Amino acid sequence: MRKSYKIEVDCAVCALKMEEAAKKVEGIEDAAVSFMTQKIRVEFADGADTAAVMALVSQACKKVEPDCRIFYQ
């Protein structure tokens, strides 16, 4: 399942690093962060709890950019 969420990210380099961090989260098949559109697109693994996985994605992204915000709720 693919979903897209609004994200606040300050620069393109941070967006790339956040994308790489999101891809490492268990339950994520693929992820893409766009600095230009301020969106994160994620593809969840089959049977994944999307809310729980997005909470982990948010934590991973905050390690890269502490003031980022993903609007997934």
C-alpha positions as CSV (number, residue, x, y, z in Angstrom):
1,M,0.0,0.0,0.0
2,R,1.3,3.5,-0.9
3,K,0.5,6.6,1.0
4,S,1.7,10.2,0.8
5,Y,2.0,12.6,3.8
6,K,2.8,16.2,4.2
7,I,6.2,16.8,5.7
8,E,8.2,19.8,6.9
9,V,11.8,19.7,5.8
10,D,14.3,22.6,5.6
11,C,16.6,21.6,2.8
12,A,17.1,19.1,0.0
13,V,20.1,17.4,1.6
14,C,18.1,16.8,4.8
15,A,15.2,15.4,2.6
16,L,17.6,12.9,1.1
17,K,19.0,11.8,4.5
18,M,15.4,11.5,5.8
19,E,14.5,9.4,2.8
20,E,17.4,7.1,3.5
21,A,16.4,6.8,7.2
22,A,12.8,6.1,6.3
23,K,13.8,3.3,3.9
24,K,15.6,1.5,6.8
25,V,12.4,1.3,9.0
26,E,10.9,-2.1,9.3
27,G,7.6,-2.2,7.5
28,I,8.7,0.2,4.8
29,E,9.2,-1.2,1.3
30,D,10.2,2.1,-0.3
31,A,10.1,5.8,0.6
32,A,10.7,9.1,-1.2
33,V,10.9,12.6,0.3
34,S,10.4,15.6,-1.9
35,F,11.8,18.9,-0.6
36,M,10.0,20.8,-3.4
37,T,6.5,19.5,-2.7
38,Q,7.1,18.9,1.1
39,K,5.8,15.4,0.8
40,I,6.9,11.9,1.9
41,R,5.6,9.0,-0.2
42,V,5.9,5.6,1.5
43,E,5.1,2.1,0.4
44,F,4.3,-0.2,3.3
45,A,5.0,-3.9,3.5
46,D,2.0,-6.2,3.3
47,G,0.2,-6.4,6.6
48,A,2.1,-3.4,8.2
49,D,0.3,-1.3,10.8
50,T,0.6,2.0,9.0
51,A,0.2,4.2,12.1
52,A,2.9,2.3,14.0
53,V,5.3,2.2,11.1
54,M,4.8,6.0,10.5
55,A,5.6,6.7,14.1
56,L,8.9,4.8,13.6
57,V,9.5,6.7,10.4
58,S,8.9,10.0,12.2
59,Q,11.4,9.0,14.9
60,A,14.0,8.0,12.3
61,C,13.6,11.3,10.5
62,K,13.8,13.4,13.7
63,K,17.2,11.8,14.3
64,V,18.3,13.4,11.0
65,E,16.4,16.7,11.3
66,P,15.1,17.2,14.9
67,D,12.7,20.0,13.9
68,C,11.0,18.1,11.0
69,R,7.4,17.1,11.2
70,I,5.4,14.4,9.4
71,F,1.6,14.9,9.4
72,Y,0.5,11.3,9.5
73,Q,-2.3,11.4,12.0
